[in-house]
Amino acid sequence: MLCKKCGRELPYAGGKFCPFCGAPVEQTGVSDETEVFTTLPEELRNAGGAPADGSIDLSAFDAARRQSRQALEDAEETMAIDPLADTSEQPAAAPRVPQQRPEARPTQDAPRTTYYGGRPDPDDRVYRKPSRGRRAAVVTLVVLLVAALIGGGVWFFMNHHKNDENLTLAEKYMDRGDFDKALSYYEKAAEEAKDPTAINAAMQLIRDYQNAEDYVDNEQYTEAIAALKQLRDRVTDKDSTMSKSIEDLLSKAQSAQSDSTFASDLEEAQGYLEDDKLDAASGKLDSLEQDSSLTDEQRKQVEDMKNKLQSAKDSAQQQQENEQKKSERRQEFSSEMDELESDDLKISSAANAEDELAMTASSFEQWDELLSEMYDYLAGVLNADQYASEEENYKQWVAERDSGAENAASATEDSTQKQLASYSFKQSYTKARCYKLLDMM
């Protein structure tokens, strides 16, 4: 390669400046840090006569170097030093001729070449290889840094992978509708997540759904329905399992609430019926019958209750009619008794004992006939047990009446007086019995 300024052959191609004139050398396709020129110029090969085999004459080369010493010292002021130049793959160079090192030192503005004749200067500190201790320290530091990077990467990967696995399992259980297990994996993922905001929102959604389930289980249907309607508005994916579960639970709560309300209203109607508040029972049943949300079973229950109500109304109507008839009949018996009482007042005004006896005997027969009519009437209004009990009492009463009449007759010797005493006892005893039966009507 020729210098463009002085035209001389450059002794090595890797320099940045011509050693003869100091002109900058333009490099074309050659590394200025590693390339070393190993072929001498033609005039240096021939100086002093070159051997026939083409070997180099070192004395001629030394003369040439002495001639270029001054130019080299001038060039060193502008030559750069590259202490990190790679010398491991340099081509073989000609043997270096021992020489005295120049006293001139490179400066920042005047770097020097890194090679003399293709070989480094072993005495120059910039070419000294690092010691084994320094190289070992550097290698150790590099190994530690690599290990730290690898360890950190592994830690990040393992934790990130574990977090992703928890989220994946949580989402799978969410799709299956197993919200308890989904919540468990969400909690694990939240503990390892850097920003658990979205995970916390998912967990809160599950907890609110579980609270709504508790409301339904505790028959707090009003609270459950309100909570589920809020949850339904918070779920954006209407095709998700959570959304479908909310709708199912809401439907269940509404149905249960309807059943509970129906059962309460039906029980209230039954209470009115038992208390003979037939109008109140009828109003409640009419309201239930108009409810379009009732199931077939519920409608049947309402119909059965209305049948009972109608029976109660009929019974009440019959009872009312009976009471009316009973009242009328009682009034009839009372009027007959008043007439008999009026006739009995005449007995005291009888002219003699025979008239008194005749009037007393007639009064007894009339009261006894009235008593028989009253018993016949009671046989129709009293139930079997009541009438059987009253009939037994009647037999006992008859025995007591007859015994009393005999005792009264035995108190006198006169036959007329005996009969009068007997009829008087029977008449008064029968009259008292009639008033007792009248009170039973």
C-alpha positions as CSV (number, residue, x, y, z in Angstrom):
1,M,0.0,0.0,0.0
2,L,1.5,3.4,-1.0
3,C,1.2,6.7,0.9
4,K,-0.8,9.2,-1.1
5,K,1.4,12.1,0.0
6,C,5.0,10.8,-0.3
7,G,4.3,7.8,-2.5
8,R,6.4,5.4,-0.5
9,E,5.4,1.9,0.4
10,L,3.9,1.7,3.9
11,P,5.8,-0.9,6.0
12,Y,2.5,-2.1,7.6
13,A,-1.1,-1.7,6.6
14,G,-2.6,-1.3,10.0
15,G,-1.1,2.2,10.8
16,K,-3.2,5.3,10.7
17,F,-0.2,7.6,9.7
18,C,2.6,7.2,7.2
19,P,5.9,6.6,9.2
20,F,7.9,8.6,6.6
21,C,5.9,11.8,6.1
22,G,3.3,11.5,8.9
23,A,0.3,11.9,6.5
24,P,-2.9,10.2,7.6
25,V,-3.5,6.9,5.9
26,E,-6.8,6.1,4.4
27,Q,-7.8,2.5,5.2
28,T,-9.9,0.6,2.8
29,G,-11.4,-2.7,4.0
30,V,-8.7,-3.2,6.7
31,S,-9.1,-3.1,10.5
32,D,-6.7,-0.5,11.9
33,E,-6.7,-2.3,15.2
34,T,-5.7,-5.8,14.3
35,E,-4.3,-6.0,10.8
36,V,-0.4,-6.2,10.6
37,F,1.6,-5.7,7.4
38,T,4.0,-8.7,7.0
39,T,5.4,-8.0,3.5
40,L,8.3,-5.6,3.1
41,P,8.6,-3.1,0.3
42,E,10.5,-4.1,-2.7
43,E,13.5,-1.7,-2.1
44,L,13.9,-3.1,1.4
45,R,14.0,-6.6,0.1
46,N,16.7,-5.7,-2.4
47,A,18.7,-3.4,-0.2
48,G,22.1,-5.0,0.4
49,G,21.2,-7.8,-1.9
50,A,18.4,-10.3,-1.3
51,P,19.2,-13.9,-1.2
52,A,18.0,-16.0,-4.1
53,D,15.4,-17.8,-2.0
54,G,13.7,-14.5,-1.3
55,S,14.6,-14.3,2.4
56,I,15.0,-10.9,4.1
57,D,18.3,-9.2,4.8
58,L,18.0,-7.9,8.3
59,S,20.9,-5.5,8.1
60,A,19.3,-3.7,5.2
61,F,16.1,-3.6,7.0
62,D,17.9,-2.1,10.0
63,A,19.4,0.6,7.9
64,A,16.0,1.4,6.5
65,R,14.6,1.7,10.0
66,R,17.4,4.0,11.1
67,Q,16.7,6.2,8.1
68,S,13.0,6.4,9.0
69,R,13.6,6.9,12.7
70,Q,13.1,10.6,12.6
71,A,10.0,10.4,10.5
72,L,8.6,7.7,12.9
73,E,9.2,9.9,16.0
74,D,7.4,12.7,14.3
75,A,4.5,10.4,13.4
76,E,4.2,9.1,16.9
77,E,2.8,12.4,18.1
78,T,-0.3,11.8,16.0
79,M,-0.6,8.0,16.2
80,A,-3.3,6.4,18.4
81,I,-2.7,3.8,21.1
82,D,-5.2,0.9,21.3
83,P,-4.3,-1.1,24.4
84,L,-7.2,-3.5,23.8
85,A,-6.1,-4.6,20.3
86,D,-6.6,-8.3,19.7
87,T,-3.3,-10.0,19.1
88,S,-4.6,-13.5,19.2
89,E,-5.0,-13.9,15.4
90,Q,-2.3,-11.7,13.9
91,P,-0.4,-13.0,11.0
92,A,3.2,-14.0,11.5
93,A,5.6,-11.0,11.2
94,A,9.3,-10.7,10.4
95,P,11.7,-10.9,13.4
96,R,11.9,-7.7,15.2
97,V,15.4,-6.1,15.3
98,P,16.3,-5.0,18.9
99,Q,16.4,-1.2,19.2
100,Q,16.5,1.5,21.8
101,R,13.0,2.7,22.7
102,P,12.5,6.3,21.9
103,E,12.1,8.6,24.8
104,A,9.1,10.4,23.2
105,R,5.9,9.3,24.9
106,P,2.4,9.3,23.3
107,T,-0.1,11.9,24.3
108,Q,-3.8,12.1,24.1
109,D,-3.5,14.1,20.8
110,A,-0.7,12.0,19.5
111,P,-1.5,8.3,19.8
112,R,1.0,5.8,18.6
113,T,0.8,2.6,16.7
114,T,0.3,-0.7,18.7
115,Y,2.9,-2.7,16.7
116,Y,6.5,-2.5,15.6
117,G,7.1,-4.7,12.7
118,G,4.0,-6.8,13.5
119,R,5.0,-7.6,17.1
120,P,3.9,-6.0,20.4
121,D,6.4,-4.4,22.7
122,P,6.6,-6.7,25.7
123,D,8.2,-3.9,27.8
124,D,5.3,-1.5,27.2
125,R,2.7,-1.7,30.0
126,V,-0.2,-1.2,27.6
127,Y,0.5,-4.6,26.1
128,R,0.9,-6.5,29.3
129,K,-1.8,-9.2,29.8
130,P,-3.9,-9.1,32.9
131,S,-2.6,-11.1,35.7
132,R,-4.3,-14.4,36.5
133,G,-5.8,-13.0,39.7
134,R,-7.5,-10.2,37.9
135,R,-8.7,-12.5,35.2
136,A,-10.1,-14.9,37.8
137,A,-11.8,-12.0,39.6
138,V,-13.3,-10.8,36.3
139,V,-14.5,-14.3,35.4
140,T,-16.0,-14.8,38.9
141,L,-17.8,-11.5,38.6
142,V,-19.2,-12.4,35.2
143,V,-20.3,-15.9,36.5
144,L,-22.0,-14.3,39.5
145,L,-23.8,-11.8,37.3
146,V,-24.9,-14.5,34.9
147,A,-26.0,-16.8,37.8
148,A,-28.0,-13.9,39.4
149,L,-29.7,-13.1,36.1
150,I,-30.5,-16.8,35.6
151,G,-31.8,-17.2,39.2
152,G,-33.9,-14.1,38.9
153,G,-35.3,-15.2,35.6
154,V,-36.1,-18.6,37.1
155,W,-37.7,-17.1,40.2
156,F,-39.8,-14.7,38.1
157,F,-40.8,-17.5,35.7
158,M,-41.7,-19.9,38.5
159,N,-43.8,-17.3,40.5
160,H,-45.4,-15.9,37.4
161,H,-46.2,-19.5,36.2
162,K,-47.6,-20.4,39.6
163,N,-49.8,-17.3,39.6
164,D,-51.0,-18.1,36.1
165,E,-51.8,-21.7,37.2
166,N,-53.9,-20.5,40.1
167,L,-55.8,-18.1,37.9
168,T,-56.4,-20.9,35.3
169,L,-57.8,-23.2,38.0
170,A,-59.9,-20.5,39.4
171,E,-61.5,-19.7,36.0
172,K,-62.0,-23.4,35.3
173,Y,-63.9,-23.9,38.6
174,M,-65.9,-20.7,37.8
175,D,-67.0,-22.2,34.5
176,R,-68.0,-25.4,36.3
177,G,-70.0,-23.4,38.9
178,D,-67.9,-24.6,41.8
179,F,-67.5,-21.1,43.3
180,D,-66.1,-22.3,46.6
181,K,-63.0,-23.8,44.9
182,A,-62.8,-20.9,42.5
183,L,-62.6,-18.5,45.5
184,S,-59.9,-20.6,47.1
185,Y,-57.6,-20.4,44.0
186,Y,-58.4,-16.7,43.5
187,E,-57.2,-16.1,47.0
188,K,-53.9,-17.8,46.2
189,A,-53.5,-15.9,43.0
190,A,-54.2,-12.6,44.8
191,E,-51.5,-13.3,47.3
192,E,-48.9,-13.6,44.5
193,A,-50.2,-11.0,42.1
194,K,-48.5,-7.6,41.8
195,D,-51.8,-5.9,41.2
196,P,-54.7,-8.0,42.6
197,T,-57.4,-5.4,41.8
198,A,-59.2,-7.5,39.2
199,I,-58.8,-10.7,41.3
200,N,-60.3,-9.0,44.3
201,A,-63.3,-7.9,42.3
202,A,-63.9,-11.5,41.2
203,M,-63.6,-12.7,44.8
204,Q,-66.0,-10.1,46.0
205,L,-68.5,-11.1,43.4
206,I,-68.3,-14.7,44.6
207,R,-68.6,-13.7,48.2
208,D,-71.7,-11.6,47.5
209,Y,-73.3,-14.5,45.6
210,Q,-72.6,-16.8,48.6
211,N,-74.2,-14.3,50.9
212,A,-77.3,-14.3,48.7
213,E,-77.4,-18.1,48.9
214,D,-77.3,-17.8,52.7
215,Y,-80.3,-15.4,52.6
216,V,-82.3,-17.9,50.5
217,D,-81.3,-20.8,52.9
218,N,-82.5,-18.6,55.9
219,E,-85.8,-17.8,54.1
220,Q,-84.8,-14.1,53.9
221,Y,-86.2,-13.8,50.4
222,T,-86.6,-10.1,50.3
223,E,-82.9,-9.5,51.1
224,A,-81.8,-12.3,48.7
225,I,-83.8,-10.9,45.8
226,A,-82.3,-7.4,46.4
227,A,-78.8,-8.7,46.6
228,L,-79.2,-10.9,43.5
229,K,-80.6,-8.1,41.4
230,Q,-77.5,-6.0,42.2
231,L,-75.2,-8.9,41.3
232,R,-77.0,-9.4,38.0
233,D,-76.2,-5.7,37.0
234,R,-72.5,-6.2,38.0
235,V,-71.9,-9.2,35.7
236,T,-71.1,-8.0,32.2
237,D,-70.8,-11.5,30.6
238,K,-74.4,-12.6,30.5
239,D,-73.4,-16.0,29.0
240,S,-71.0,-16.8,31.9
241,T,-71.8,-19.5,34.5
242,M,-71.9,-16.9,37.2
243,S,-74.6,-14.9,35.4
244,K,-76.7,-18.1,34.8
245,S,-76.3,-19.1,38.5
246,I,-77.5,-15.6,39.6
247,E,-80.5,-15.9,37.4
248,D,-81.3,-19.4,38.7
249,L,-80.9,-18.4,42.3
250,L,-83.0,-15.2,41.7
251,S,-85.8,-17.3,40.2
252,K,-85.6,-19.7,43.1
253,A,-85.7,-16.8,45.7
254,Q,-88.7,-15.2,43.9
255,S,-90.5,-18.5,43.7
256,A,-89.8,-19.3,47.4
257,Q,-90.9,-15.8,48.4
258,S,-94.1,-16.3,46.4
259,D,-94.6,-19.7,48.1
260,S,-93.9,-18.2,51.5
261,T,-96.4,-15.4,50.9
262,F,-99.0,-17.8,49.6
263,A,-98.6,-20.1,52.6
264,S,-98.9,-17.1,54.9
265,D,-102.0,-15.8,53.2
266,L,-103.6,-19.3,53.1
267,E,-102.8,-19.7,56.8
268,E,-104.4,-16.4,57.6
269,A,-107.5,-17.4,55.7
270,Q,-107.7,-20.6,57.6
271,G,-107.5,-18.6,60.9
272,Y,-110.4,-16.5,59.8
273,L,-112.3,-19.6,58.9
274,E,-111.7,-21.2,62.3
275,D,-112.8,-18.0,64.1
276,D,-116.0,-17.9,62.1
277,K,-114.8,-14.6,60.4
278,L,-116.2,-15.9,57.1
279,D,-116.2,-12.5,55.4
280,A,-112.5,-11.9,56.1
281,A,-111.6,-15.4,55.0
282,S,-113.6,-15.0,51.8
283,G,-111.8,-11.7,51.0
284,K,-108.3,-13.3,51.5
285,L,-109.2,-16.3,49.3
286,D,-110.6,-14.1,46.6
287,S,-107.3,-12.1,46.6
288,L,-105.2,-15.3,46.3
289,E,-107.4,-16.7,43.5
290,Q,-106.7,-13.6,41.4
291,D,-102.9,-14.1,41.7
292,S,-101.8,-15.2,38.2
293,S,-98.4,-16.5,39.5
294,L,-99.9,-19.3,41.5
295,T,-99.0,-22.9,40.5
296,D,-101.6,-25.5,39.8
297,E,-101.1,-27.0,43.3
298,Q,-101.5,-23.7,44.9
299,R,-104.7,-23.0,43.0
300,K,-106.0,-26.4,44.2
301,Q,-105.2,-25.4,47.8
302,V,-107.2,-22.2,47.3
303,E,-110.1,-24.1,45.8
304,D,-110.1,-26.5,48.7
305,M,-110.1,-23.7,51.1
306,K,-113.0,-22.0,49.3
307,N,-115.0,-25.2,49.5
308,K,-114.4,-25.3,53.3
309,L,-115.4,-21.7,53.4
310,Q,-118.6,-22.4,51.5
311,S,-119.4,-25.3,53.8
312,A,-118.8,-23.0,56.8
313,K,-121.1,-20.4,55.3
314,D,-123.8,-23.0,54.7
315,S,-123.4,-24.3,58.2
316,A,-123.5,-20.8,59.5
317,Q,-126.6,-20.1,57.4
318,Q,-128.2,-23.3,58.7
319,Q,-127.2,-22.5,62.2
320,Q,-128.6,-19.0,61.8
321,E,-131.8,-20.4,60.5
322,N,-132.0,-23.0,63.3
323,E,-131.3,-20.3,65.8
324,Q,-134.1,-18.3,64.2
325,K,-136.4,-21.2,64.4
326,K,-135.3,-22.0,67.8
327,S,-135.9,-18.5,68.9
328,E,-139.3,-18.6,67.4
329,R,-140.2,-21.9,68.9
330,R,-138.9,-20.8,72.3
331,Q,-141.1,-17.8,72.0
332,E,-144.0,-20.0,71.3
333,F,-143.3,-22.1,74.3
334,S,-142.9,-19.1,76.4
335,S,-146.2,-17.7,75.2
336,E,-148.0,-21.0,76.0
337,M,-146.4,-21.0,79.5
338,D,-147.6,-17.4,80.0
339,E,-151.2,-18.6,79.1
340,L,-150.9,-21.5,81.5
341,E,-149.7,-19.2,84.2
342,S,-152.7,-16.9,83.6
343,D,-155.0,-19.9,83.9
344,D,-153.4,-21.1,87.2
345,L,-154.2,-17.8,88.8
346,K,-157.9,-18.8,88.6
347,I,-157.2,-21.8,90.8
348,S,-156.9,-19.6,93.9
349,S,-160.4,-18.3,93.3
350,A,-162.1,-21.7,93.2
351,A,-165.3,-21.8,95.2
352,N,-164.6,-25.1,96.9
353,A,-162.2,-28.0,97.2
354,E,-163.7,-30.0,94.4
355,D,-163.4,-27.0,92.0
356,E,-159.9,-26.4,93.1
357,L,-159.1,-30.0,92.6
358,A,-160.6,-30.0,89.1
359,M,-158.7,-26.8,88.1
360,T,-155.4,-28.1,89.6
361,A,-155.7,-31.4,87.8
362,S,-156.4,-29.6,84.5
363,S,-153.4,-27.3,85.0
364,F,-151.1,-30.3,85.7
365,E,-152.3,-32.0,82.5
366,Q,-151.6,-28.9,80.4
367,W,-148.1,-28.4,81.9
368,D,-147.3,-32.0,81.4
369,E,-148.5,-31.9,77.8
370,L,-146.3,-28.8,77.2
371,L,-143.4,-30.6,78.8
372,S,-143.8,-33.4,76.3
373,E,-143.8,-31.0,73.4
374,M,-140.7,-29.3,74.6
375,Y,-138.9,-32.7,74.9
376,D,-140.0,-33.6,71.4
377,Y,-138.6,-30.3,70.1
378,L,-135.3,-30.8,72.0
379,A,-134.9,-34.2,70.4
380,G,-134.6,-32.4,67.0
381,V,-132.2,-29.7,68.0
382,L,-129.9,-31.5,70.5
383,N,-127.3,-33.9,69.3
384,A,-127.6,-37.5,70.2
385,D,-125.4,-37.4,73.3
386,Q,-127.1,-34.3,74.6
387,Y,-130.6,-35.7,74.1
388,A,-129.6,-39.1,75.6
389,S,-128.3,-37.4,78.7
390,E,-131.4,-35.3,79.0
391,E,-133.7,-38.3,78.5
392,E,-132.0,-40.1,81.4
393,N,-132.5,-37.0,83.5
394,Y,-136.2,-36.9,82.5
395,K,-136.7,-40.5,83.7
396,Q,-135.1,-39.7,87.1
397,W,-137.2,-36.5,87.3
398,V,-140.5,-38.4,86.7
399,A,-139.6,-40.8,89.5
400,E,-138.8,-37.9,91.8
401,R,-142.1,-36.2,90.9
402,D,-144.3,-39.2,91.5
403,S,-142.6,-39.9,94.8
404,G,-143.1,-36.4,95.9
405,A,-146.7,-36.4,95.0
406,E,-147.3,-39.6,97.1
407,N,-145.6,-38.0,100.1
408,A,-147.7,-34.9,99.8
409,A,-150.9,-37.0,99.6
410,S,-150.0,-39.0,102.7
411,A,-150.1,-35.8,104.8
412,T,-153.9,-35.8,105.0
413,E,-156.7,-38.3,105.5
414,D,-159.3,-36.6,103.3
415,S,-159.5,-38.2,99.8
416,T,-160.2,-34.9,98.1
417,Q,-157.4,-33.2,99.9
418,K,-155.1,-36.2,99.1
419,Q,-155.8,-35.9,95.4
420,L,-155.5,-32.1,95.6
421,A,-152.2,-32.4,97.4
422,S,-150.9,-34.9,94.8
423,Y,-152.0,-32.8,91.8
424,S,-150.7,-29.6,93.3
425,F,-147.2,-31.2,93.7
426,K,-147.2,-32.6,90.2
427,Q,-148.4,-29.4,88.7
428,S,-145.8,-27.2,90.4
429,Y,-143.0,-29.8,89.7
430,T,-143.9,-30.0,86.0
431,K,-144.1,-26.3,85.7
432,A,-140.5,-25.9,87.0
433,R,-139.3,-28.5,84.6
434,C,-140.8,-26.7,81.7
435,Y,-139.0,-23.5,82.6
436,K,-135.7,-25.4,82.9
437,L,-136.2,-26.8,79.4
438,L,-137.0,-23.3,78.1
439,D,-133.7,-22.1,79.3
440,M,-132.0,-24.9,77.3
441,M,-133.5,-23.7,74.0
